[in-house]
């Protein structure tokens, strides 16, 4: 099973060009992926609201560019637009593996009088990999507020406990109908914190393994943000991660970070499970 996770900055490259087709082409160049997890997907946010954007529905466009994949949008921001259309911003999972149950989890949005913030979401899809069912979660935590990130990670911990819960099987054709569950989970995305942040340790304490650290013990995480595009005085650092539950750790075959890519202000991560 191959997975790519990438904050694509509304499909905007370092060159300022917004191009969903380029994002898909670059992801395909990196790997013959089974699952693509994306963050910062936009709909109806034309320039200047999002630089370079023509306001098109990127959720739909990305789905069109990947025929044969199931598209799972996870909208965090849903606002009225000037033209009668809704404005949407969030994450996305696209899978060519069979997709079972899908859930969308709103993450905490505490008060923040001291800094800008927006609603955040974790989108979840259970996919049927060759070795069994796996839960894939794509998320994007708050950028400006560590207090928000802490609350959002705490919510992910609550979800982790829900994923371990036993449930009575229901065999009917209504909404109570049981779908396959799993304790095997992949949590990925842009966490907006560096590896040395205590909140990274907190994610591990929830019962996750950092895939990079498992495969590269003692090696520093390569930078995933501000590599090619940064303000004066800003340094590149890693804030994009893949975490897995311990049962998947023995299946970790490889993880790579494309440090040369310029199709976004973040670098894509490529994970392979055997």
WOUR-V420771 format. One record per residue. N is the residue number from 0. RES is the residue in one letter. SS is DSSP state (hx for helix, st for strand, lp for the rest). BURIAL is b if it has 9 or more other C-alpha atoms within 8 Angstrom, else e. Layout:
n | res | ss | burial
N | RES | SS | BURIAL
N | RES | SS | BURIAL
This chain:
n | res | ss | burial
0 | X | lp | b
1 | X | st | b
2 | X | st | b
3 | X | st | b
4 | X | st | b
5 | X | st | b
6 | X | st | b
7 | X | lp | b
8 | X | hx | b
9 | X | hx | b
10 | X | hx | b
11 | X | st | b
12 | X | lp | b
13 | X | lp | b
14 | X | lp | e
15 | X | lp | e
16 | X | lp | e
17 | X | st | b
18 | X | lp | b
19 | X | hx | b
20 | X | hx | e
21 | X | hx | b
22 | X | hx | b
23 | X | hx | b
24 | X | hx | e
25 | X | hx | b
26 | X | hx | b
27 | X | hx | b
28 | X | hx | e
29 | X | hx | e
30 | X | lp | b
31 | X | lp | e
32 | X | lp | b
33 | X | lp | b
34 | X | st | b
35 | X | st | b
36 | X | st | b
37 | X | st | b
38 | X | st | b
39 | X | st | b
40 | X | st | b
41 | X | st | b
42 | X | st | b
43 | X | lp | b
44 | X | lp | b
45 | X | lp | b
46 | X | lp | b
47 | X | lp | e
48 | X | lp | e
49 | X | lp | b
50 | X | lp | e
51 | X | lp | b
52 | X | lp | b
53 | X | lp | e
54 | X | lp | b
55 | X | lp | b
56 | X | lp | b
57 | X | hx | b
58 | X | hx | b
59 | X | hx | e
60 | X | hx | b
61 | X | hx | b
62 | X | hx | b
63 | X | hx | e
64 | X | hx | e
65 | X | lp | e
66 | X | lp | e
67 | X | lp | e
68 | X | lp | b
69 | X | st | b
70 | X | st | b
71 | X | st | b
72 | X | st | b
73 | X | st | b
74 | X | st | b
75 | X | st | b
76 | X | st | b
77 | X | st | b
78 | X | st | e
79 | X | st | e
80 | X | lp | b
81 | X | lp | e
82 | X | lp | e
83 | X | lp | e
84 | X | lp | e
85 | X | st | b
86 | X | st | b
87 | X | st | b
88 | X | st | b
89 | X | st | b
90 | X | st | b
91 | X | st | b
92 | X | st | b
93 | X | st | b
94 | X | st | b
95 | X | lp | b
96 | X | lp | b
97 | X | lp | b
98 | X | st | b
99 | X | st | b
100 | X | st | e
101 | X | st | b
102 | X | st | e
103 | X | st | b
104 | X | st | e
105 | X | st | b
106 | X | lp | b
107 | X | lp | b
108 | X | lp | b
109 | X | lp | e
110 | X | lp | e
111 | X | lp | e
112 | X | lp | e
113 | X | lp | e
114 | X | lp | e
115 | X | lp | e
116 | X | lp | b
117 | X | lp | e
118 | X | lp | b
119 | X | lp | b
120 | X | st | b
121 | X | st | b
122 | X | st | b
123 | X | st | b
124 | X | st | b
125 | X | st | b
126 | X | st | b
127 | X | st | b
128 | X | st | b
129 | X | lp | e
130 | X | lp | e
131 | X | st | e
132 | X | st | b
133 | X | st | b
134 | X | st | b
135 | X | st | b
136 | X | st | b
137 | X | st | b
138 | X | st | b
139 | X | st | b
140 | X | lp | b
141 | X | lp | b
142 | X | lp | e
143 | X | lp | e
144 | X | lp | b
145 | X | hx | e
146 | X | hx | e
147 | X | hx | b
148 | X | hx | b
149 | X | hx | b
150 | X | hx | b
151 | X | hx | b
152 | X | hx | b
153 | X | hx | e
154 | X | hx | b
155 | X | hx | e
156 | X | hx | b
157 | X | hx | e
158 | X | hx | e
159 | X | hx | b
160 | X | hx | e
161 | X | hx | e
162 | X | hx | b
163 | X | lp | e
164 | X | lp | e
165 | X | lp | e
166 | X | lp | e
167 | X | lp | e
168 | X | lp | e
169 | X | lp | e
170 | X | lp | e
171 | X | lp | e
172 | X | lp | e
173 | X | lp | e
174 | X | lp | e
175 | X | lp | e
176 | X | lp | b
177 | X | lp | e
178 | X | lp | e
179 | X | lp | e
180 | X | lp | e
181 | X | lp | b
182 | X | lp | b
183 | X | lp | b
184 | X | st | b
185 | X | st | b
186 | X | st | b
187 | X | st | b
188 | X | st | b
189 | X | st | b
190 | X | lp | b
191 | X | lp | b
192 | X | lp | b
193 | X | lp | b
194 | X | lp | e
195 | X | lp | e
196 | X | lp | e
197 | X | hx | e
198 | X | hx | b
199 | X | hx | b
200 | X | hx | e
201 | X | hx | b
202 | X | hx | b
203 | X | hx | b
204 | X | hx | e
205 | X | lp | e
206 | X | lp | e
207 | X | st | b
208 | X | st | b
209 | X | st | b
210 | X | hx | b
211 | X | hx | b
212 | X | hx | b
213 | X | hx | b
214 | X | hx | b
215 | X | lp | e
216 | X | lp | e
217 | X | lp | e
218 | X | lp | e
219 | X | lp | e
220 | X | lp | e
221 | X | lp | e
222 | X | lp | b
223 | X | lp | b
224 | X | st | b
225 | X | lp | b
226 | X | lp | b
227 | X | lp | e
228 | X | lp | e
229 | X | lp | b
230 | X | lp | e
231 | X | lp | e
232 | X | lp | e
233 | X | lp | e
234 | X | lp | e
235 | X | lp | b
236 | X | st | b
237 | X | lp | b
238 | X | lp | b
239 | X | st | b
240 | X | st | b
241 | X | st | b
242 | X | st | b
243 | X | st | b
244 | X | st | b
245 | X | hx | b
246 | X | hx | e
247 | X | hx | b
248 | X | hx | b
249 | X | lp | e
250 | X | lp | e
251 | X | st | b
252 | X | st | b
253 | X | st | b
254 | X | st | b
255 | X | st | e
256 | X | st | b
257 | X | lp | b
258 | X | lp | b
259 | X | lp | e
260 | X | lp | e
261 | X | lp | b
262 | X | lp | b
263 | X | lp | b
264 | X | lp | b
265 | X | st | b
266 | X | lp | b
267 | X | lp | b
268 | X | st | b
269 | X | st | b
270 | X | st | b
271 | X | st | b
272 | X | st | b
273 | X | lp | e
